[in-house]
Amino acid sequence: QVLNEPGRTAQQKSYMWLFRTGRGSPPIVLYNYQTTRASKHPVRFLTGYSGLLQVDGYQGYNQLPKAIELMGCWAHARRKYTDILTSLPKGTDTKDSLAAKALEMIGKLYVIERMLNEKHESNFDELALADIYKTRQEQSKLICDEYFDWCKTRRSRTTGNLRKAIDYSLNEEKKLCVFLDNPICEIDNNRAERSIKPYVMGRKAWLFANSAHGAESSAMIYSLIITAKENKLKIYDYLLYLFEQLAASRNDPNSLDLEPLMPWSKTLPEQLRVSR
């Protein structure tokens, strides 16, 4: 919520978009303030980008250029069924329910992913990626085929929230299967969900921004600090070092190369890093 913004009331909702890198890349977390949830914002932000983008089922992402391949999130598909079970009266036997059957199949995919993550321990070199690809093709693909066949046969026999849950998966089928052919991909976008939490927790304390400039400033500050944290930097020491370098170049700011100062830079002084 932004209180003082031209042409908008204080009661209108605003949005903080989040973009971040996936596994196998230096951690970069970017918060981006916008007044709406319209598709034009990610289209503008991702201008010039080509490659994979993991998203939820929001249809606005379909407006992105074809150079960006959308991949789905199994956590969102799974959550539809989890919500069904948690909404049932206490003591209800859910063992043989269709929602439980769907969760059982999706759970098998997560067992495979957990095994692969433990096996490779964040080391995603060529051998690891080849193994992930092979395992997904031999095991995960069969489970996906079984699950989507199950959805297609059950869809016409269901109504209500279960029908919505099945429809979500069928509408997202192509995107949900992208991870099978792309070993660098994760099964869900929980990595991004975790990055949203720090801002959500902060918002509970400050409640709103006074101006759009303040919202944009908070987005920049959070982007810098959360990215530094993800790169295992000592936040205070890193900020002190950053401000000193910026101050030293204030007479000629164009002379400063910012890339070595970025939180993901390999050339940052070792004393700025958290001891392992």
C-alpha positions in Angstrom: 0.0 0.0 0.0 1.4 3.4 -1.0 -0.3 6.4 0.6 0.6 9.3 -1.6 0.8 8.5 -5.3 -0.5 10.7 -8.1 -3.8 9.5 -9.5 -4.3 6.7 -7.0 -6.0 6.5 -3.6 -4.3 5.3 -0.5 -6.5 2.2 -0.4 -5.5 0.9 -3.8 -3.2 -2.1 -3.9 0.3 -1.9 -5.3 2.6 -4.8 -6.1 6.2 -5.8 -5.4 7.4 -8.1 -8.2 10.2 -10.5 -7.5 12.8 -11.8 -10.0 15.7 -14.0 -9.1 18.2 -16.4 -10.6 17.8 -20.1 -10.3 20.3 -22.8 -9.2 23.6 -23.1 -11.0 23.8 -19.3 -11.2 25.2 -16.6 -8.8 22.3 -15.7 -6.5 20.7 -12.4 -7.6 17.4 -11.3 -6.0 15.6 -8.3 -7.5 12.5 -6.6 -6.1 10.6 -4.4 -8.5 7.8 -2.0 -7.5 4.8 -1.5 -9.8 1.3 -0.1 -9.3 -0.4 -3.2 -10.9 -0.1 -6.9 -11.6 -0.4 -6.3 -15.4 1.7 -8.4 -17.7 3.3 -5.3 -19.2 5.6 -5.1 -16.1 7.4 -8.4 -16.6 7.4 -7.9 -20.3 9.2 -4.6 -19.8 11.5 -5.8 -17.1 12.6 -8.9 -19.1 13.3 -7.0 -22.3 16.3 -8.6 -24.0 16.2 -11.8 -21.9 16.0 -15.2 -23.5 15.9 -18.5 -21.7 13.8 -20.2 -19.0 11.5 -18.5 -16.6 9.7 -20.4 -13.8 6.3 -19.0 -13.0 3.0 -19.9 -11.4 -0.2 -20.1 -13.4 -0.8 -16.4 -13.8 -1.9 -16.0 -17.4 -0.2 -12.6 -17.8 3.1 -14.4 -18.3 1.8 -15.8 -21.6 2.4 -12.3 -23.0 6.1 -12.6 -22.7 8.1 -13.0 -26.0 8.7 -16.5 -27.4 12.4 -16.2 -26.6 11.4 -16.9 -23.0 10.3 -20.4 -22.3 7.9 -20.7 -19.3 8.2 -23.6 -16.9 5.6 -24.4 -14.3 5.7 -24.9 -10.6 4.7 -28.2 -9.1 4.3 -26.7 -5.6 1.4 -24.6 -6.9 -0.2 -27.6 -8.5 0.3 -29.6 -5.3 -1.1 -26.8 -3.1 -4.5 -27.0 -4.8 -5.0 -30.6 -3.5 -3.5 -29.8 -0.1 -6.0 -27.0 0.3 -8.8 -29.4 -0.4 -7.7 -31.9 2.3 -7.1 -29.2 4.9 -10.6 -27.7 4.3 -12.3 -31.0 5.2 -13.9 -31.5 8.6 -11.5 -32.7 11.3 -11.4 -36.5 11.5 -12.4 -37.1 7.9 -10.7 -40.1 6.4 -8.9 -38.8 3.3 -6.8 -41.9 2.6 -8.8 -43.0 -0.4 -9.8 -39.5 -1.7 -8.9 -38.3 -5.2 -7.0 -35.4 -3.7 -4.8 -37.7 -1.7 -4.2 -39.9 -4.8 -3.0 -36.8 -6.7 -0.7 -35.8 -3.8 0.7 -39.3 -3.7 1.7 -39.1 -7.4 3.2 -35.6 -7.1 5.0 -36.7 -3.9 6.9 -39.3 -5.9 8.3 -36.6 -8.1 9.5 -34.7 -4.9 11.1 -37.9 -3.6 13.2 -38.2 -6.8 14.2 -34.5 -6.6 15.2 -34.8 -2.9 17.4 -37.7 -3.8 19.0 -35.9 -6.6 19.7 -32.8 -4.5 21.2 -34.8 -1.7 23.3 -36.7 -4.2 24.8 -33.7 -5.9 24.8 -31.2 -3.0 24.5 -28.0 -5.1 27.3 -29.2 -7.5 25.6 -28.8 -10.9 28.5 -29.6 -13.2 28.1 -31.4 -16.5 28.2 -34.9 -14.9 25.6 -33.9 -12.3 23.3 -32.4 -15.0 23.6 -35.5 -17.1 22.6 -37.6 -14.2 19.7 -35.4 -13.3 18.5 -35.5 -16.9 18.8 -39.3 -17.1 17.0 -39.9 -13.8 14.1 -37.6 -14.7 13.7 -39.2 -18.1 13.7 -42.7 -16.7 11.7 -42.1 -13.5 10.0 -38.7 -13.3 8.6 -38.7 -16.9 6.7 -42.0 -16.2 5.1 -40.4 -13.1 4.2 -37.2 -15.0 2.6 -39.3 -17.7 0.6 -41.3 -15.1 -0.5 -38.1 -13.3 -1.7 -36.3 -16.4 -3.5 -39.4 -17.7 -5.2 -39.6 -14.3 -6.2 -35.9 -14.5 -7.7 -36.4 -18.0 -9.8 -39.4 -17.0 -11.0 -37.9 -13.7 -11.7 -34.4 -14.9 -15.2 -35.0 -16.3 -16.2 -36.9 -13.2 -15.3 -34.2 -10.7 -16.7 -30.8 -9.6 -15.9 -27.9 -7.3 -12.4 -27.4 -5.9 -11.1 -30.8 -7.1 -12.1 -29.9 -10.7 -10.3 -26.6 -10.3 -7.2 -28.4 -9.1 -7.2 -30.8 -12.0 -7.9 -28.0 -14.5 -4.9 -26.1 -13.1 -2.6 -29.0 -13.8 -4.0 -29.7 -17.2 -3.8 -26.0 -18.2 -0.2 -26.0 -17.0 0.8 -29.4 -18.3 3.3 -28.2 -20.9 5.0 -25.9 -18.5 5.0 -28.4 -15.7 6.9 -30.9 -17.9 9.6 -28.5 -18.9 11.8 -29.5 -16.0 12.0 -33.1 -17.4 14.1 -31.9 -20.4 16.1 -29.1 -18.6 18.2 -30.6 -15.7 19.2 -27.1 -14.4 15.5 -26.4 -13.7 14.0 -27.1 -10.3 10.7 -28.8 -9.8 9.1 -25.6 -8.3 9.7 -22.0 -7.7 10.0 -22.3 -4.0 13.4 -20.6 -4.3 11.5 -17.4 -5.3 8.8 -17.9 -2.7 11.5 -18.0 0.0 12.9 -14.7 -1.3 9.5 -13.1 -1.0 9.3 -13.8 2.7 11.8 -11.1 4.0 9.8 -8.4 2.3 6.5 -9.8 3.5 7.8 -9.9 7.1 9.0 -6.3 6.8 5.7 -5.1 5.5 4.0 -6.5 8.6 6.1 -4.0 10.6 5.9 -0.9 8.5 2.5 -1.6 6.9 2.8 0.8 4.0 5.0 3.2 2.0 4.4 6.9 2.1 5.3 7.5 -1.6 6.2 5.6 -4.8 9.7 6.9 -4.4 9.9 5.2 -1.0 8.5 2.0 -2.3 11.1 2.0 -5.1 13.8 2.8 -2.7 12.8 -0.1 -0.4 12.9 -2.4 -3.5 16.5 -1.3 -4.2 17.6 -1.7 -0.6 16.0 -5.1 -0.3 17.5 -6.3 -3.6 21.0 -5.3 -2.5 20.8 -6.7 1.1 19.0 -10.0 0.3 21.3 -10.6 -2.7 24.3 -10.0 -0.4 22.9 -12.4 2.2 22.3 -15.1 -0.5 26.0 -14.7 -1.5 27.1 -15.3 2.1 28.4 -11.8 2.7 28.6 -10.1 6.1 25.9 -7.5 5.4 27.2 -4.6 7.6 30.8 -5.1 6.4 29.7 -5.3 2.8 27.6 -2.1 2.9 30.4 -0.3 4.7 32.9 -1.4 1.9 30.4 -0.5 -0.8 29.7 3.0 0.6 33.4 3.7 1.0 34.1 2.7 -2.6 31.2 4.9 -3.8 32.3 7.8 -1.7 35.9 7.6 -3.1 34.5 8.0 -6.6 32.1 10.8 -5.9 34.1 13.4 -7.9 34.0 11.2 -11.0 31.2 8.6 -10.6 31.6 7.4 -14.2 35.1 6.2 -13.4 33.9 3.5 -11.0 33.3 0.0 -12.4 30.3 -1.3 -10.4 30.6 -4.9 -11.5 33.4 -5.8 -9.0 31.2 -4.2 -6.2 28.1 -6.4 -6.8 27.3 -8.9 -4.1 27.9 -11.8 -6.5 31.4 -10.6 -7.5 34.2 -13.1 -7.0 36.7 -10.3 -6.5 35.2 -8.9 -3.3 37.6 -8.9 -0.4 37.6 -12.2 1.4 37.0 -10.6 4.8 33.5 -9.6 3.6 32.4 -13.2 3.4 30.8 -15.3 6.1 33.2 -17.9 7.4 32.2 -21.4 6.4 
